Amino acid sequence: MPDTAISARRDIADKRLLRGFSYIDGKWVAASDGATLAVTDPASGDVLGDVASLTAADATRAVDAAQAAFGAWSFLLPQERAAILRRWFDLMHEHRDDLARIMVLEQGKPLSEALGEIGYAASFVEFYAEEANRPNIEGVTSHLHDAEVELWLEPVGVVALITPWNFPAAMLTRKAAAALAAGCTIVAHPAHETPYSALALAELAERAGMPAGVFNVVTGRATTIVPHWTGDARVRALSFTGSTEVGRLLYRASADTVKRLVMELGGHAPVIVFKGADLDHAVAETIKAKFATSGQDCLGANRIYVERPIYDEFCRRFTEATQALSVGAGMDDPDIGPLMNEAAVQKQEAHVADALAKGAVLACGGARLDLGPLFYAPTVLTDVPDTALIMREETFGPVAPITPFDTEDEVIARANDTEYGLVAYVHSHDPRRIYRLSRALQYGMVAVNRTKVTGAPIPFGGTKQSGLGREGARRGMEEFMEVKYVCRDWA
């Protein structure tokens, strides 16, 4: 590929990780019509480089390659697939610093967060390298005379992966490693804002010995590429991380071919802080839950409910902690980086204006910063009414709304009053209350007195309109496998 601003501006040690072409059937390919897309640094607005913007015909060609490779890949010994995944994991660790720098440049997140994401992304590859060896034939007690009954787990076939810009490495490996371990082949489409991370992972997969056609990465516009995958009957499963609105569209588009769907969709996470909780700890953990990835996280705290006796003190401490957060370009490793695009900044402005108009109080922030067009100040709103947009919609940015509550039953009802159900955070030291809240909150995951709960060994996912299926753990691999029933008579 030609020299680009990304390689000229930053110290990426292994320049071969900076790929500007898509990866199909073991080859680095341009779009058949020569089209490209510019990728920009959200911190500066500078163009980092151009990547191939593939056509619908190219997207179909990727499925051709994955379908052709499926037979051989699925019939490899599980240990053989595991060995390739393990080499991929080792290479990700070896090139951790370069992968993190690439992510910072195209996504904007602070360098320490990017390094953490690379470790997180690699952990899925390691986990599924081990899990690849574990699916077994299950013997079942026969209900028929002279018949032997078995259940086999088999890969579904070609899997389409559609990944978001906020976690461009981890969302790819969490899906891809599970599908590859199951014996499936892949066509992946990274978000057009952050393609370099996926292409770097494809480069390392090739070095790890991934056979041609097994792992394909198709860059370009989702509106051009994805419809040809949802309508292709050879694509037997689709895994998507993104908004609930887009998830609904993919759900409808996949109906005619009756695909298996795995969807991690929007979140609207409540944080519930009861009197008697460790207030310093609750503030520190809520800061993490709200401002990680500059608030651009489906697990991000979007509504903070605080019991009234401690409400004023919580608001004071939380506001002070928010004002202490540093903001800057990701390479400087601040607490908060730029938002991804202008639409994201405008959403913060709209939510803040709406909340203030409905009676909320601005405790700090509430405006753009002069660091660049995509920087928005970490913001705290207090006394936010439930009628405010920010209490109904996912903000996906560094704006924290806080509101008081009086009773347990009241706050459970308010927290559950949403179409979303991904994660909820609870702070309390009352074991009976913790049990009641854990049961009553209508969320796929509940975090108690902590923020970080995700990892390769746990099944990640939500209820209601926050998604379908689970990612991670053994269940994440079984999403890409079919159960075959064999009933055998030896006579």
Sequence and secondary structure as in RCSB ss.txt:
>XXXX:A:sequence
MPDTAISARRDIADKRLLRGFSYIDGKWVAASDGATLAVTDPASGDVLGDVASLTAADATRAVDAAQAAFGAWSF
LLPQERAAILRRWFDLMHEHRDDLARIMVLEQGKPLSEALGEIGYAASFVEFYAEEANRPNIEGVTSHLHDAEVE
LWLEPVGVVALITPWNFPAAMLTRKAAAALAAGCTIVAHPAHETPYSALALAELAERAGMPAGVFNVVTGRATTI
VPHWTGDARVRALSFTGSTEVGRLLYRASADTVKRLVMELGGHAPVIVFKGADLDHAVAETIKAKFATSGQDCLG
ANRIYVERPIYDEFCRRFTEATQALSVGAGMDDPDIGPLMNEAAVQKQEAHVADALAKGAVLACGGARLDLGPLF
YAPTVLTDVPDTALIMREETFGPVAPITPFDTEDEVIARANDTEYGLVAYVHSHDPRRIYRLSRALQYGMVAVNR
TKVTGAPIPFGGTKQSGLGREGARRGMEEFMEVKYVCRDWA
>XXXX:A:secstr
    HHHHHS  S GGG   SEEETTEEE  TT  EEEEE TTT  EEEEEE   HHHHHHHHHHHHHHHHHHHT
S HHHHHHHHHHHHHHHHHTHHHHHHHHHHHH   HHHHHHHHHHHHHHHHHHHHHTT    EEE  SSTT EEE
EEEEE SEEEEE  SSSTTHHHHHHHHHHHHHT EEEEE  TTSHHHHHHHHHHHHHTT  TTTEEE  S HHHH
THHHHT TTEEEEEEES HHHHHHHHHHTTTTT EEEEE    EEEEE TTS HHHHHHHHHHHHHGGGG  TTS
EEEEEEEGGGHHHHHHHHHHHHHT  B  GGG  SB   SSHHHHHHHHHHHHHHHHTT EEEE  SB TT TT 
B  EEEES  TTSGGGTS   SSEEEEEEE  HHHHHHHHH SS  SEEEEE   HHHHHHHHHHS  SEEEES 
S    TTS B  SGGGEES BSHHHHHHTTEEEEEEEE   
